[in-house]
Amino acid sequence: MIELLPRKDAASYLKGRGVRSSHTTLARLAMGGQGPKYTLIGRTAYSKPEWLDEWLESQITPHSHSMAHMLLKNGGSNG
C-alpha cells in the first residue's frame, strides 16, 4: 500500500525527525524547485515518506565553524 502525506502531514513528518518545517515552507520550496519530491492529485500536493527522507538526507552537510578549524585550513594564518 502506498503511503501519501498531504503537505501538513509532510511537515509534521519532518518535525518528527527534528526539522523545523511548515506546510507553507514546503509549498514555497516546491515553487522554487528546492523541496522534496511531491505529486499532485487534484489540487492537493502529496509526498511519500521516502521522498521526504531522501530530501532530508540531501540537506545534511557537515559544517565546522570553529576558529581552530579555520586556522588549520589556512595553514595557521588569519588571512
C-alpha positions in Angstrom: 0.0 0.0 0.0 1.3 3.4 -1.0 1.5 6.0 1.9 0.9 9.6 0.8 1.2 12.5 3.1 -0.5 15.9 2.3 1.7 18.9 3.0 0.6 19.5 6.5 1.3 15.8 7.4 4.6 16.0 5.5 5.6 19.0 7.7 4.7 17.0 10.8 6.7 14.1 9.5 9.8 16.3 9.1 9.2 17.8 12.6 9.1 14.3 14.0 12.7 14.0 12.7 13.8 17.2 14.3 13.5 19.5 11.4 11.5 22.7 11.8 9.1 22.9 8.9 5.6 24.0 7.9 3.3 23.3 5.1 3.8 26.9 3.9 7.6 26.4 3.8 7.2 23.1 1.9 4.9 24.9 -0.7 7.4 27.7 -1.0 10.3 25.3 -1.5 8.2 23.4 -4.1 7.6 26.6 -6.1 11.4 27.1 -6.3 12.2 23.5 -7.1 14.2 23.1 -3.9 11.9 21.0 -1.7 11.2 17.3 -1.5 9.5 15.5 -4.4 5.7 15.5 -4.4 2.8 14.6 -6.6 -0.4 16.4 -7.3 -3.7 14.6 -7.0 -6.4 17.0 -7.9 -5.2 20.3 -6.4 -3.5 18.7 -3.4 0.2 18.0 -3.1 1.3 14.7 -1.5 4.7 13.3 -0.6 5.8 9.8 0.1 7.7 9.4 3.4 10.7 8.0 1.4 10.8 11.2 -0.7 10.9 13.3 2.4 13.7 11.1 3.8 15.7 11.4 0.6 15.3 15.2 0.6 16.2 15.4 4.2 19.4 13.3 3.6 20.3 15.6 0.7 20.2 18.6 3.1 22.6 17.2 5.6 26.1 18.8 5.1 28.6 18.8 7.9 30.0 22.2 8.8 32.7 23.3 11.1 32.9 26.9 12.1 35.5 26.8 14.9 38.4 29.2 14.7 40.8 26.4 15.2 39.4 24.6 12.2 39.7 27.8 10.1 43.3 28.4 11.2 44.3 24.8 10.3 42.6 25.1 7.0 44.5 28.3 6.2 47.9 27.0 7.4 47.8 28.7 10.7 47.4 32.2 9.4 44.5 34.6 9.8 44.5 35.8 6.3 
